[in-house]
Amino acid sequence: MIQTARPAARISFGRGDVPARPPIRPLAAEVAIALSFNGTTQAVMMASPADLVDFAYGFAASEGIAQAEQIQSVEAVTTPLGIDLQIWVDAHAEARLSARRRTMAGPVGCGLCGIDSLEEALRAAKPVSDRTFTMTPSQVMSAMADLPGHQPLHDATRAIHAAGFWTDTMVAVREDVGRHNALDKLVGHLCRAGIAPNGAVLLTSRVSIDMVQKVAALGAPILIAASAPTDAALRMADGAGITMIAQARGDRFDLFTHPNRISKEAADVA
């Protein structure tokens, strides 16, 4: 179940139209999901209980644990306390995981919880080598304008983030109560489907350094966000060769790094 419903008292100031019955408000489900690799729990995240196989593949890829071809099986086991997402990987990924020595306990707003060294938290992002994918300013705005049409959970609950992938049309969108989880689910879907990352990742959230790390792990050359980036996220995007666009709302956006991928067209530049 990805959403529930509860009655809520609606308070309106300056209005006399208070409903006789409390409205029933849809609520986003938030479940503890353990990501276990070869029988050992690697992370526990509070997340939306949907697209869990995508979540497993995306978390493994974006965290540098395993690529899609190294994952042998994924099973979601329901427990009284949540869901144990049991992921089995091959010997190469198992050796990498054992050497990494990382545990996590992640609330929805945290993408670096449990990392046990500064080096791991600030690990260099994988450089994005693609230089051929470009967008016009109008395509940037069209892509972001299209994103809300693919967010049914957000429409119902107003408590959900989304991550989308756009080439010349919207390829895929994934939703979750956590912005990191939504991005991981998107990465997982693209990896499982064998979709080349030659496009733009769209985010409904702000951009922190860990979000850039995940986009770099995917290999997407352009990152577009509805909200602002942090300074560390900008430095990492610049170093990784990612074109960073933020505050993409209405009829304008801020272009921060690698502007060569945004082609010229008739547009007002503030």
N, C-alpha and C positions, 0 to 999 in steps of 0.2 A: 504494500500500500504506500503510494507516494504522497498522499495527502489525506487529511482527515477534516472534520468540520466541528466547530464548537459555537454555541451562542455567545454573543458579546453585547454588552450594554453600549449603545451608541449615544454619545453626548454631543449635542449640537448647541453652540452658543449663538444666541440671537435668532433662533428659529423656533417655530412652534410645531414643527413637523416630526417630533420624536415618535418613532414607530411604537405601536401598542405592544408588539412582540419583539424581543431582541432578534436582530438579524443573525443568521447562521453564517459564520465566517469560515471559509476554507483555510486550513493551516497546512504548511509544508511539513512533511514527515522528516524527522532528524533522527538517525539511527547510528549507534556505535558499530562501525565496521572494522574488523581486524583484517589486515592484509598479512597473511601467513605464507611464507615461502619455504617449501620442503619441510613443513611441520613446525617451523619456528616463526612466531609473530614478529614482523618487522615494523609494523605501524598500526595504530588504532586511530581512525579518523571519524569524526561526526559528519555524516554525509546523507544524501538522499538515496534511498534504497532502490535505485533504478540504474539500468545500464552498467551492472556490476562487472560483467566480463570486460567491457570497455575500460572500466576503472582499473581492473587488475592489469591489463596490458599497458594502459597509459601510465600508471604509477611506476610499473617496472621499467618502462622505457625512459620516462622523464627523470627518474631518479638514478638512472645508470645501472640498474640491477640486471635487466635482461631485455633482449630484443624479442620481437614477436616469434621468430623462428626458434628461440631458445625456451619458449614456454610450452610445456608438454600438456598441461591440463589446468582447468580452472573450475572450481566447484564452490558455490555459495551455500554454506551450511547455516541454517537458522538455529540460534540458541536462545535461551530465555532472556539474555542480556543484549542481544544484537545479532549480527551476522559475521560469521567467520569465513572470509574469502580465502579459500585454500588454493594456493598457486604452486604448481610443481614445475621446476625448471631443470634444465640439463646440467651436467657436471661442470661445464665452463661457467655458467651463471652462478652455480652454487659456490664455486671457489671464489668468485668475485665478491659474492655476498658475505662469505665467511671472513674475508679480509677486510671488509668495510667496517664491520662492528658498529652498527647504528641501530638505535631504538627511537621510537617516536610515540608521543601521545598528543594527538593534534585536535584542538578545537577547530571549528569551521574557519575562524579568522587567521589561522596560523599555518604557515607553510614550512617553517624551519624548526618547529618544536622537537626537542630531543636530540638534535645534532650535537655530537659530543666534542667538536673542535671548531675553532674559528676558520681553519683551513677548509673544512667541509662546507661550512655555511657560505663562505665566499669563494667557493671553487669556481675556476674560470669556466665560462660558458663555451660550449662547442662552437667553433666558428661556422658561420653560415656561408657556404661557398657560392650559392646561386647568385648570379648577377643579371639574369635575363628577365625575370618577372617584374613588370612595371604596372602602375595604376595611374589613372588621371585623377585630379582632385574630385571630379564629379563621380567617378567610380568609388572613391573612398566614401563619399557621403551616401551614395546609393547603397553600398554594402551595409553601412551602419543603419541606414533607414530600413533595410530589409530584415535586420536581425530581430526586432520585436515580433515580427510575424511568425517566428519559429520558437516562441517561448510560451507554450501553453501553461506550464506550471507557474511561471511568473504572473501570467495573466490571472490565474485563479487565486494565487496566494500573496502576491507582492512581496515575496521573501526569498527569491531565487535568483542566483547568478546564471549567466550563460557564457559559453565560448563557442564561436563559430569559425568555419573555414570557408573562405571565398576564393574563387579563381576568376571566372567571368560570370559566375552565378553562385548562390549559396550551396555548398557541397554538403555540409553537415553542421548540426548544432547540438550541443549537449548542455543540460541544465543540472544544477545542484545547489544546495544551500551554501556550499563552500565554493569560493571562486577558484581555488586550487583544484578542487575535485572536479569542477566542470571542465577545466582545461585538461586534466588528466584523462577524463572520459572522452574528450574530443581526440586527444592524441591516440588513445587506445583504439578508437573506432578507425581512424585513418591508418594506423599500423595494421590492424586486422584486415582491413579492406584492401591493403596494398596501394593506397592512394599516395602519389608523390606529393611532397610538401611544398610544391611550387605554387604558392599562393599566399594569402594573408590570413592571419589569425585575428579574430575579432573578440573583444572582451567587453563585458558590461561593467567592469570593475576598474579600480585603480590598478596601477602596475608596480609591483614590488620586485625586488631582485630575483626572488625565486620563480616568479612568473616568467621573467626573461630567460632564466635557466631552462625552464620547461619548453619554451618556444624554440630556443636554440637546440635543445636535444631533439626536437621534432625536425628542425632544419628549415622552418618557414622563414622567408626573407623579410616579410613585412608584418608588423604588429600594430594593430589599431585598437585603441581603448576609448571608452566613453568618458573615463575620468583621468586624473593626472598620474604621472609616474613619480617615483622617488628619484633623488639624485643618484643613488647607487644603481637603480635600475637603468637609468640613462647611460651611466658609464659602462655598465655591462653590455647593454645593447650596442653601444658604439664600438666597443672592443670586439664584439661577436659579429659585427657586420650586419646587424638588423636595423631596418628602417623603422624608427619609432614614431608613431603618430598617436597623439593623445587629445583629450578634450574634444573628441569628434562628435559634435552635437549641432543640430540645426544646419546652418549653412557654412560652418567654418571648422577648422581643426588646427592644432599645433603640430608642426613637423620639426622633430628634434634632431634626428640622426640619419645619415646616409640618404640625403634627399634625391640622389640620382635615380632612385626607383619611382619617383613621382614625376611623371612626364608633364610637360608644359601644355596648358590649354588656356583659353580665355577665362580668367578667374581673378577676383579681387584678392590681393594679398595685403593684410593689415601691416 
